[in-house]
Amino acid sequence: MSENVNFHMTFPPTPAYIGRLLKIADGRVHTVAEIAEETGIPEGASSGKVRPHIQYASYMGLLNSTDFTRTPLGKIVYLEDCINNGRKSIWSKIFQG
């Protein structure tokens, strides 16, 4: 996979989508269609958001994209998000401008 230095400028990640990926990142083999169906993340010919969000979460150090599991940091973010349950969470720290 090639590195894209401008990835974060050309693709704004959706924290809720990354959270949904972290929720199902359990090492099971998922197709893109299964991930889209299970998470509600759009995956169409021109509006596909599953693959870019997996890549972004991987670049952030939250997911292992090869086996679709959470990294140690991903586990912390996932647990912190679950504990906060919709309240101001760790995402506000990660995505603050």
C-alpha positions in Angstrom: 0.0 0.0 0.0 1.5 3.3 -1.0 1.6 6.2 1.4 -0.4 9.3 0.5 1.0 12.3 2.3 -2.2 14.4 1.6 -4.6 11.6 2.6 -5.8 13.6 5.6 -6.4 16.7 3.5 -8.3 15.0 0.7 -10.4 12.7 2.8 -12.0 14.0 6.0 -12.6 10.9 8.2 -15.9 10.5 10.0 -15.1 9.7 13.7 -18.4 7.7 14.0 -17.4 5.5 11.1 -14.0 4.8 12.6 -15.7 4.0 15.9 -18.0 1.6 14.1 -15.0 -0.1 12.5 -13.3 -0.4 15.9 -16.5 -2.0 17.3 -16.4 -4.9 14.7 -12.6 -5.2 14.4 -12.4 -8.7 15.9 -10.2 -10.6 13.4 -13.0 -12.2 11.5 -12.8 -12.1 7.8 -15.2 -9.5 6.5 -15.9 -8.4 2.9 -16.3 -4.7 2.2 -20.0 -5.4 1.6 -20.3 -7.2 5.0 -18.6 -4.3 6.8 -20.8 -1.8 5.1 -23.9 -3.7 6.0 -22.9 -4.3 9.6 -21.7 -0.7 10.2 -23.9 1.4 8.0 -20.9 2.9 6.4 -21.7 3.7 2.7 -20.0 1.5 0.1 -21.0 2.4 -3.5 -19.1 2.8 -6.7 -18.5 6.5 -6.3 -19.3 7.0 -2.6 -17.4 4.1 -1.0 -16.2 5.0 2.5 -15.4 1.6 4.0 -12.0 1.1 2.4 -10.7 4.7 3.0 -11.9 4.6 6.6 -10.1 1.3 7.2 -6.9 2.8 5.7 -7.3 6.0 7.7 -7.8 4.0 10.9 -4.7 1.9 10.1 -2.6 5.1 9.4 -3.8 6.4 12.7 -2.5 3.3 14.4 -6.0 2.1 15.5 -6.5 -0.9 13.2 -4.4 -3.7 11.8 -5.7 -3.6 8.3 -4.1 -7.0 7.4 -6.1 -9.0 10.0 -8.8 -6.5 10.8 -8.1 -6.3 14.6 -7.7 -3.4 16.9 -4.2 -2.2 17.8 -3.4 -1.5 21.5 -4.2 2.1 20.8 -7.4 1.1 19.0 -8.5 -0.9 22.0 -8.0 2.1 24.3 -9.9 4.4 21.9 -12.7 1.8 21.5 -13.0 1.3 25.3 -12.9 5.0 26.0 -15.6 5.6 23.4 -17.8 2.9 25.0 -17.3 4.3 28.4 -18.3 7.8 27.3 -21.2 6.4 25.3 -21.8 9.4 23.1 -20.6 12.1 25.4 -17.6 14.2 24.6 -15.0 11.5 24.0 -11.5 10.8 23.0 -12.5 11.8 19.4 -12.7 15.4 20.5 -9.0 15.2 21.5 -8.0 13.4 18.3 -9.8 15.7 15.9 -9.5 19.0 17.5 -8.3 21.7 15.2 
